[in-house]
Amino acid sequence: MDIRKQDWKLFREKVPEWQELYIEKLLKQYITLLSDKSSYASKRFWELDERIRKDKRTSGVQLQLDKSEMEIDTAHLIMDGAIALDDLSDFSQEFQDSVKGFIERFSNWE
């Protein structure tokens, strides 16, 4: 699909906002994990370490903006839980449909 200029511009504007919100969500989860006094401090520490290693590789934390990867990156943002399909309402219908197609294909692989 040929990405429309308006969609690309909007994507570049939205990604930093989406990432900040996603990282804020992760931080709240980390606080909950660290505040759980029902397990040993060492266990919480290593669980947090594992979570951060995993989370920092998600598209919601780091994403290299590339127009040719925009649809796939958006699908990954949705599948990683950084955004929802509703967050794409300002984008063209063609772009939204393309992203939905990628999500369906990725879901069939799993």
KOLKOLTI-583769 format. One line per field, with one value per residue: residue number from 1; residue in one letter; x, y, z of N, C-alpha, C in turn. Coordinates in Angstrom, 1 decimal, always signed. Example, Ala and Ser with C-alpha at 12.3 -4.5 7.8 and 13.67 -1.06 7.14 Angstrom:
<sites>
num: [1, 2]
residuo: [A, S]
neast: [+13.2, +12.8]
nnorth: [-5.7, -2.2]
nup: [+7.8, +7.1]
caeast: [+12.3, +13.7]
canorth: [-4.5, -1.1]
caup: [+7.8, +7.1]
ceast: [+13.2, +12.9]
cnorth: [-3.3, +0.0]
cup: [+7.8, +7.9]
</sites>
This chain:
<sites>
num: [1, 2, 3, 4, 5, 6, 7, 8, 9, 10, 11, 12, 13, 14, 15, 16, 17, 18, 19, 20, 21, 22, 23, 24, 25, 26, 27, 28, 29, 30, 31, 32, 33, 34, 35, 36, 37, 38, 39, 40, 41, 42, 43, 44, 45, 46, 47, 48, 49, 50, 51, 52, 53, 54, 55, 56, 57, 58, 59, 60, 61, 62, 63, 64, 65, 66, 67, 68, 69, 70, 71, 72, 73, 74, 75, 76, 77, 78, 79, 80, 81, 82, 83, 84, 85, 86, 87, 88, 89, 90, 91, 92, 93, 94, 95, 96, 97, 98, 99, 100, 101, 102, 103, 104, 105, 106, 107, 108, 109, 110]
residuo: [M, D, I, R, K, Q, D, W, K, L, F, R, E, K, V, P, E, W, Q, E, L, Y, I, E, K, L, L, K, Q, Y, I, T, L, L, S, D, K, S, S, Y, A, S, K, R, F, W, E, L, D, E, R, I, R, K, D, K, R, T, S, G, V, Q, L, Q, L, D, K, S, E, M, E, I, D, T, A, H, L, I, M, D, G, A, I, A, L, D, D, L, S, D, F, S, Q, E, F, Q, D, S, V, K, G, F, I, E, R, F, S, N, W, E]
neast: [+0.8, +0.5, +1.5, -0.3, +0.5, -0.6, -1.3, +1.3, +2.4, +0.7, +1.2, +3.9, +3.6, +2.0, +3.3, +5.4, +3.7, +2.0, +4.0, +4.9, +2.6, +2.3, +4.7, +4.3, +2.2, +3.5, +5.4, +3.6, +2.8, +5.2, +5.6, +3.5, +4.4, +6.8, +5.8, +4.5, +4.4, +4.2, +6.1, +9.6, +12.1, +14.3, +13.2, +11.2, +12.9, +14.4, +12.3, +11.4, +13.7, +13.7, +11.2, +11.7, +13.8, +12.4, +10.2, +11.5, +12.2, +9.9, +7.6, +6.2, +8.0, +10.5, +10.9, +11.8, +11.2, +9.9, +8.8, +8.1, +7.7, +5.5, +2.8, +3.2, +4.6, +2.6, +0.7, +2.2, +2.4, -0.3, -0.6, +1.2, +0.0, +0.3, -1.3, -4.7, -7.1, -8.9, -7.4, -6.6, -8.4, -8.2, -6.8, -6.6, -9.2, -8.3, -5.7, -6.2, -7.6, -5.6, -3.8, -5.4, -5.5, -2.8, -2.6, -4.4, -3.1, -0.7, -1.8, -2.7, -0.3, +0.5]
nnorth: [-1.2, +2.2, +4.7, +7.4, +10.9, +12.4, +10.5, +9.5, +11.8, +12.2, +9.8, +10.1, +12.2, +11.0, +8.7, +9.3, +10.3, +8.0, +6.2, +7.4, +7.2, +4.4, +3.7, +4.9, +3.3, +0.9, +1.6, +1.9, -0.7, -1.9, -0.6, -1.7, -4.4, -4.2, -3.3, -5.5, -7.2, -9.8, -11.5, -12.3, -9.8, -10.1, -11.8, -10.2, -8.2, -9.6, -10.4, -7.9, -7.1, -9.0, -8.3, -5.6, -6.0, -7.5, -5.7, -3.4, -4.0, -3.9, -2.4, -0.3, +0.9, +1.3, +2.4, +2.6, +5.1, +4.5, +5.0, +2.9, +0.8, +1.4, +0.4, -2.2, -1.6, -0.2, -2.3, -3.9, -2.2, -2.2, -5.0, -5.3, -3.9, -1.2, +0.6, +0.9, -0.3, +1.7, +4.0, +4.7, +6.1, +8.7, +8.3, +7.4, +5.4, +3.4, +3.0, +2.1, -0.3, -1.7, -2.1, -3.7, -6.0, -6.8, -7.4, -9.6, -11.5, -11.8, -12.9, -15.3, -16.7, -17.3]
nup: [+0.0, -0.7, +1.3, +2.5, +2.6, +4.7, +6.5, +7.2, +8.3, +10.5, +11.9, +12.7, +14.5, +16.4, +17.5, +19.5, +21.6, +22.0, +22.9, +25.2, +26.8, +26.9, +28.2, +30.7, +31.6, +31.8, +33.9, +36.0, +36.3, +37.1, +39.5, +41.0, +41.0, +42.4, +44.8, +46.0, +48.7, +49.3, +48.3, +48.2, +48.3, +46.6, +44.7, +43.5, +42.5, +40.5, +38.9, +38.0, +36.6, +34.5, +33.3, +32.4, +30.6, +28.6, +28.0, +27.0, +24.5, +23.0, +20.6, +21.7, +23.4, +22.1, +18.8, +15.5, +13.3, +10.1, +7.0, +5.2, +6.8, +8.3, +8.5, +9.5, +11.8, +13.2, +13.6, +15.3, +17.5, +18.3, +18.9, +20.9, +22.9, +23.2, +21.9, +20.8, +18.3, +18.1, +18.4, +15.9, +14.6, +13.4, +11.2, +7.7, +6.2, +4.5, +5.4, +8.1, +7.5, +6.2, +8.3, +10.0, +8.5, +8.6, +11.3, +11.4, +9.8, +11.3, +13.6, +12.7, +12.4, +14.9]
caeast: [+0.0, +1.2, +1.2, -0.6, +1.3, -1.3, -1.2, +2.7, +2.6, +0.0, +1.9, +5.1, +3.2, +1.3, +4.1, +5.9, +2.6, +1.6, +5.0, +4.9, +1.5, +2.6, +5.8, +3.7, +1.4, +4.5, +5.9, +2.6, +2.9, +6.5, +5.4, +2.7, +5.3, +7.8, +5.1, +3.9, +5.2, +4.0, +7.2, +10.9, +12.7, +15.1, +12.3, +10.7, +14.0, +14.7, +11.1, +11.4, +14.8, +13.2, +10.2, +12.3, +14.5, +11.4, +9.5, +12.3, +12.3, +8.6, +7.4, +5.7, +9.1, +11.4, +10.4, +12.5, +10.2, +10.3, +7.5, +7.9, +7.3, +4.5, +1.7, +3.7, +4.9, +1.3, +0.1, +2.9, +1.9, -1.6, -0.4, +2.0, -0.9, +0.6, -2.4, -5.9, -7.5, -9.6, -6.4, -6.3, -9.6, -7.8, -6.1, -7.5, -9.8, -7.4, -4.6, -6.8, -7.9, -4.3, -3.3, -6.2, -5.0, -1.5, -2.9, -5.0, -2.0, +0.2, -2.5, -2.8, +1.0, +0.7]
canorth: [+0.0, +3.5, +5.5, +8.8, +11.9, +12.8, +9.3, +9.4, +12.9, +11.9, +8.7, +10.6, +13.0, +10.2, +7.7, +9.7, +10.3, +6.7, +5.6, +7.9, +6.6, +3.0, +3.6, +5.2, +2.1, -0.1, +2.0, +1.6, -2.2, -2.1, -0.2, -2.8, -5.6, -3.9, -3.1, -6.7, -7.6, -11.2, -12.3, -11.8, -8.6, -10.6, -12.3, -9.0, -7.6, -10.4, -10.3, -6.6, -7.1, -9.7, -7.5, -4.5, -6.6, -7.9, -4.6, -2.4, -4.4, -3.7, -1.2, +0.7, +1.5, +1.8, +2.2, +3.4, +5.5, +4.2, +5.0, +1.7, -0.1, +2.1, -0.5, -3.3, -1.0, +0.1, -3.5, -4.3, -1.3, -2.7, -6.3, -5.1, -3.3, +0.2, +1.4, +0.1, +0.0, +3.0, +5.1, +4.9, +6.8, +9.9, +7.9, +7.1, +4.1, +2.5, +2.6, +1.3, -1.6, -2.4, -2.5, -4.8, -7.1, -7.3, -8.1, -10.9, -12.4, -12.1, -13.7, -16.7, -17.3, -17.7]
caup: [+0.0, -0.8, +2.5, +2.3, +3.3, +5.9, +7.5, +7.7, +9.2, +11.8, +12.6, +13.3, +15.6, +17.4, +18.1, +20.8, +22.5, +22.3, +23.6, +26.6, +27.6, +27.2, +29.2, +31.9, +32.0, +32.3, +35.2, +37.1, +36.5, +37.8, +40.9, +41.6, +41.2, +43.5, +46.1, +46.4, +49.9, +49.6, +47.8, +48.6, +47.6, +45.5, +43.6, +42.9, +41.8, +39.3, +38.0, +37.4, +35.6, +33.3, +32.6, +31.7, +29.4, +27.6, +27.6, +26.3, +23.0, +22.3, +19.8, +22.6, +24.0, +21.0, +17.4, +14.5, +12.3, +8.7, +6.3, +4.6, +7.9, +9.2, +8.8, +10.4, +13.2, +13.9, +14.0, +16.5, +18.6, +18.8, +19.5, +22.1, +23.9, +23.4, +21.4, +20.4, +17.0, +18.2, +18.3, +14.5, +14.0, +12.7, +10.0, +6.5, +6.3, +3.8, +6.3, +9.1, +6.9, +6.0, +9.6, +10.5, +7.7, +9.1, +12.6, +11.2, +9.3, +12.4, +14.5, +12.2, +12.6, +16.3]
ceast: [+0.9, +0.7, +0.9, +0.2, +0.7, -1.2, +0.3, +2.9, +2.0, +0.7, +3.1, +4.8, +2.7, +2.3, +4.7, +4.9, +2.2, +2.7, +5.1, +3.8, +1.7, +3.7, +5.2, +2.9, +2.4, +5.1, +4.9, +2.6, +4.2, +6.3, +4.6, +3.6, +6.2, +7.1, +4.5, +4.8, +5.0, +5.1, +8.5, +11.4, +13.5, +14.3, +11.7, +11.7, +14.2, +13.5, +11.1, +12.5, +14.3, +12.1, +10.7, +13.0, +13.5, +10.7, +10.2, +12.5, +10.9, +8.5, +6.9, +6.8, +10.1, +10.9, +11.2, +11.5, +10.7, +8.9, +7.1, +7.4, +6.1, +3.3, +2.0, +3.9, +3.6, +0.6, +0.9, +2.6, +0.6, -1.4, +0.4, +1.2, -0.5, -0.5, -3.5, -6.3, -8.2, -8.7, -6.1, -7.4, -9.3, -7.1, -7.1, -8.0, -8.9, -6.3, -5.1, -7.1, -6.6, -3.7, -4.0, -5.8, -3.7, -1.8, -3.5, -4.0, -1.1, -0.5, -2.6, -1.5, +1.1, -0.1]
cnorth: [+1.2, +4.4, +6.9, +9.7, +12.2, +11.7, +9.3, +10.6, +12.7, +10.8, +9.2, +11.5, +12.1, +9.2, +8.1, +9.8, +8.9, +6.0, +6.1, +7.3, +5.1, +2.8, +3.9, +4.0, +1.1, +0.3, +1.7, +0.1, -2.5, -1.7, -1.2, -4.0, -5.3, -3.7, -4.4, -7.3, -9.1, -12.1, -11.6, -10.7, -9.1, -11.2, -11.2, -8.3, -8.3, -10.4, -9.0, -6.5, -7.8, -8.9, -6.4, -5.0, -6.9, -6.6, -3.6, -2.8, -4.3, -2.4, +0.0, +1.5, +2.1, +1.4, +3.1, +3.8, +5.3, +4.1, +3.7, +0.6, +0.3, +1.1, -1.6, -2.8, -0.7, -1.2, -4.0, -3.4, -1.8, -4.1, -6.3, -4.4, -1.8, +1.1, +0.4, +0.5, +1.4, +4.2, +5.5, +5.7, +8.0, +9.5, +7.5, +5.7, +3.0, +2.0, +1.7, -0.2, -2.4, -2.9, -3.7, -6.1, -7.7, -8.0, -9.5, -11.9, -12.8, -13.1, -15.2, -17.4, -17.9, -18.9]
cup: [+0.0, +0.4, +2.1, +3.2, +4.7, +7.0, +8.1, +8.6, +10.6, +12.6, +13.3, +14.5, +16.7, +18.2, +19.4, +21.9, +23.0, +23.2, +25.0, +27.4, +27.9, +28.3, +30.6, +32.5, +32.5, +33.7, +36.3, +37.4, +37.3, +39.3, +41.7, +41.9, +42.4, +44.9, +46.7, +47.5, +50.1, +49.0, +48.3, +47.7, +46.4, +44.3, +42.8, +42.0, +40.5, +38.3, +37.3, +36.3, +34.3, +32.5, +31.8, +30.5, +28.3, +27.1, +26.8, +24.8, +22.3, +21.6, +20.6, +23.3, +23.0, +19.6, +16.5, +13.4, +10.9, +8.0, +5.7, +5.6, +8.7, +9.5, +9.7, +11.8, +13.9, +14.4, +15.2, +17.7, +19.2, +19.5, +20.8, +23.2, +24.1, +22.9, +21.1, +19.0, +17.0, +18.1, +16.9, +13.8, +13.2, +11.4, +8.9, +6.7, +5.6, +4.7, +7.5, +8.7, +6.7, +7.3, +10.2, +9.8, +8.2, +10.5, +12.4, +10.7, +10.5, +13.4, +14.0, +12.3, +14.0, +16.7]
</sites>
